[in-house]
Amino acid sequence: MTKRQDKILEMLKRLAAFKKKNADALSLLVALNALFDKLDEKIDLIDALKFQQQNSTKGSTNQKNDYRLRAIQKGAEIIFALKAYVKASGNKILEMDVDFTETELKNMGGDNLKLALDRIHGNALKYTTELLSYGVTVPKVTDFRSAIDLFAASITTPKDGKIDHKNVTDKIDNEVDAGLEIAKQVDLVIGSIRYTNATLYNEYQNVRQIESYTRSFTARVQVTDAATGVGIGGAKVVFLLVDDVVLDKLTAAGGGVNIKSIDEGEYTVDVSKLGYITQSLNFIVTDDQSNVLAVKLLKQA
């Protein structure tokens, strides 16, 4: 939810509390009963959607990271054994084919990592007999294959989560607007006691106020190749706020992304592109900065 939506939800909850507190005094305004019943249902629905939004991508992303790390660790063990065999045998072709470090694997994008792990696994199968002397058993190779397959299957899962996240976000927009419409109908009914019960009417006006929320600003992200300075089109730019995906965009042909409206705040921005090392940067959006983030991506070795 946006900060503005949070403030609106807080206001709706204050209205519901106002009704419960002043139930006796408001009993003559029969029309309020149905309106506040609808308001209570709307608050419960928005709260549920908010929870769903916050958790729509976290679980799948965390699982993907776990599978990724497990596959890399198992691959690194086999790489050490393959390199030891290379040193003993002088097999130059194999040496070139397994020239990876654990750090290089960790910096690879998902698709490239899958290809590298498959190559390592293929060589482990090819040199099964030779690798027995280095502690690489058939069960260990089989376990490595399982780890690769689990990671490969998880690569698309967070994308599904982000689709769910967008659907929930759209629902929140609609339900918050519907909650505001209910509040406007309550305004009309409460207006009937403006002069006959000024104290109660003024109390209502106080709880009806939507507290000031964070202003929105424009921002721009410019992604370039670190070596050439040329803009990188099709790079994925994801804005996160406390692990919650706020924006998910692709750069234009020149490497830029223009954001027309974003709340001020401190964001984590993940920038990725196939063939480049993913970067994760802090980006503060506020009125005393230019709100331009320059990102230089390094090509993977």
TAHUUR-V888683 format. One record per residue. N is the residue number from 1. RES is the residue in one letter. PSI is psi as a letter, one per 30 degrees, with the letter a starting at -180 (none if undefined). OMEGA is omega in degrees with one decimal (* if undefined). Layout:
n:res:psi:omega
N:RES:PSI:OMEGA
N:RES:PSI:OMEGA
This chain:
n:res:psi:omega
1:M:k:175.1
2:T:l:179.1
3:K:e:178.0
4:R:e:178.7
5:Q:e:176.4
6:D:e:-179.8
7:K:e:177.2
8:I:e:178.9
9:L:e:177.2
10:E:e:179.6
11:M:e:179.8
12:L:e:178.5
13:K:e:176.9
14:R:e:177.2
15:L:e:179.7
16:A:e:178.8
17:A:e:177.6
18:F:e:179.8
19:K:e:-179.5
20:K:e:-178.7
21:K:e:-174.3
22:N:h:-175.7
23:A:e:-178.8
24:D:e:-178.0
25:A:f:-177.5
26:L:g:-173.6
27:S:f:-179.6
28:L:f:178.8
29:L:i:-172.6
30:V:e:-176.8
31:A:f:-178.7
32:L:f:-175.3
33:N:e:-179.5
34:A:e:-179.8
35:L:e:-178.3
36:F:f:172.3
37:D:e:177.2
38:K:e:-179.2
39:L:e:178.1
40:D:e:178.6
41:E:e:-178.7
42:K:e:179.0
43:I:e:179.5
44:D:e:-179.2
45:L:e:-179.8
46:I:e:177.3
47:D:e:-180.0
48:A:e:178.6
49:L:e:178.3
50:K:e:178.3
51:F:e:180.0
52:Q:e:179.6
53:Q:e:-177.8
54:Q:f:-174.4
55:N:g:-173.6
56:S:f:-177.7
57:T:f:-173.2
58:K:e:-174.8
59:G:e:-178.1
60:S:e:179.6
61:T:e:179.0
62:N:e:179.8
63:Q:e:178.0
64:K:e:179.5
65:N:e:177.8
66:D:e:179.2
67:Y:e:179.8
68:R:e:-178.3
69:L:e:-179.5
70:R:e:180.0
71:A:e:179.0
72:I:e:-178.9
73:Q:e:179.5
74:K:e:176.6
75:G:e:-179.3
76:A:e:178.1
77:E:e:-178.7
78:I:e:176.9
79:I:e:179.0
80:F:e:179.9
81:A:e:179.1
82:L:e:179.5
83:K:e:176.7
84:A:e:178.0
85:Y:e:178.2
86:V:e:-178.6
87:K:e:-178.3
88:A:e:-173.9
89:S:f:-177.6
90:G:g:-178.1
91:N:j:-175.3
92:K:e:179.8
93:I:e:178.0
94:L:e:179.9
95:E:e:179.2
96:M:e:-174.3
97:D:f:-178.4
98:V:g:-177.7
99:D:i:177.9
100:F:k:168.6
101:T:l:179.1
102:E:e:179.2
103:T:e:179.0
104:E:e:178.1
105:L:e:-178.6
106:K:f:-177.9
107:N:f:-178.6
108:M:k:171.5
109:G:l:-173.8
110:G:e:-176.5
111:D:e:179.1
112:N:e:177.8
113:L:e:178.5
114:K:e:179.3
115:L:e:-179.0
116:A:e:-179.6
117:L:e:177.0
118:D:e:180.0
119:R:e:178.6
120:I:e:180.0
121:H:e:178.9
122:G:e:178.2
123:N:e:176.9
124:A:e:177.0
125:L:e:-176.9
126:K:e:-176.4
127:Y:h:-177.0
128:T:e:-176.9
129:T:e:-177.4
130:E:e:-174.7
131:L:f:178.3
132:L:e:179.6
133:S:f:-177.9
134:Y:g:174.3
135:G:g:179.1
136:V:j:-179.1
137:T:l:177.5
138:V:e:176.6
139:P:e:179.4
140:K:e:178.2
141:V:e:178.0
142:T:e:178.6
143:D:e:177.6
144:F:e:178.1
145:R:e:179.2
146:S:e:179.5
147:A:e:177.8
148:I:e:-177.2
149:D:e:177.9
150:L:e:178.4
151:F:e:-179.1
152:A:e:-179.6
153:A:f:-176.8
154:S:f:-174.6
155:I:e:-177.7
156:T:f:-174.6
157:T:e:178.9
158:P:f:177.2
159:K:e:177.3
160:D:e:178.6
161:G:e:-179.4
162:K:e:174.9
163:I:e:177.4
164:D:e:-179.5
165:H:e:180.0
166:K:e:179.4
167:N:e:179.6
168:V:e:179.3
169:T:e:177.8
170:D:e:178.7
171:K:e:178.6
172:I:e:178.2
173:D:e:-177.8
174:N:e:-176.1
175:E:e:176.3
176:V:e:177.1
177:D:e:179.3
178:A:e:177.0
179:G:e:177.3
180:L:e:178.5
181:E:e:176.6
182:I:e:179.6
183:A:e:179.1
184:K:e:176.9
185:Q:e:175.7
186:V:e:178.4
187:D:e:-176.5
188:L:e:-178.8
189:V:e:-179.9
190:I:f:179.6
191:G:f:-178.0
192:S:f:179.2
193:I:g:-176.0
194:R:e:-177.2
195:Y:f:-178.7
196:T:f:177.6
197:N:i:-174.2
198:A:e:-178.7
199:T:e:179.5
200:L:e:179.6
201:Y:e:179.7
202:N:e:176.3
203:E:e:178.2
204:Y:e:-179.2
205:Q:e:179.7
206:N:e:-178.6
207:V:f:-178.1
208:R:f:-178.7
209:Q:k:172.7
210:I:j:-177.8
211:E:l:-178.8
212:S:k:-178.9
213:Y:l:-176.4
214:T:k:179.8
215:R:l:178.5
216:S:k:-178.8
217:F:l:171.0
218:T:l:178.4
219:A:l:178.9
220:R:k:174.0
221:V:k:179.4
222:Q:j:-176.4
223:V:k:-179.1
224:T:l:173.5
225:D:k:-175.7
226:A:f:-177.1
227:A:e:-173.5
228:T:f:-176.5
229:G:g:-178.9
230:V:k:179.1
231:G:k:-177.9
232:I:j:177.3
233:G:l:177.3
234:G:g:175.6
235:A:k:-178.1
236:K:k:-178.8
237:V:j:-177.6
238:V:k:175.4
239:F:k:177.6
240:L:k:176.6
241:L:j:-175.2
242:V:h:177.4
243:D:g:179.9
244:D:k:-179.1
245:V:k:-179.2
246:V:e:179.6
247:L:k:178.6
248:D:j:-173.2
249:K:l:173.8
250:L:k:179.2
251:T:l:175.6
252:A:l:-176.1
253:A:e:-178.5
254:G:g:177.0
255:G:g:-175.3
256:G:l:171.8
257:V:k:175.9
258:N:k:-179.5
259:I:j:-173.0
260:K:e:-177.7
261:S:k:176.7
262:I:k:-180.0
263:D:k:173.8
264:E:l:-179.6
265:G:l:180.0
266:E:j:-175.2
267:Y:l:164.8
268:T:k:-178.8
269:V:j:177.1
270:D:k:-179.4
271:V:k:-177.0
272:S:l:177.6
273:K:k:179.7
274:L:k:-179.6
275:G:f:179.7
276:Y:l:176.8
277:I:k:-179.4
278:T:k:177.0
279:Q:k:175.8
280:S:j:-172.2
281:L:l:172.0
282:N:k:-178.4
283:F:j:-179.8
284:I:k:177.9
285:V:j:-179.8
286:T:l:-175.4
287:D:f:-179.3
288:D:g:176.3
289:Q:l:-179.3
290:S:f:-179.6
291:N:h:174.7
292:V:k:179.1
293:L:j:177.8
294:A:k:-177.9
295:V:k:178.0
296:K:j:-178.0
297:L:k:176.3
298:L:k:176.9
299:K:k:176.4
300:Q:k:-178.3
301:A:none:*
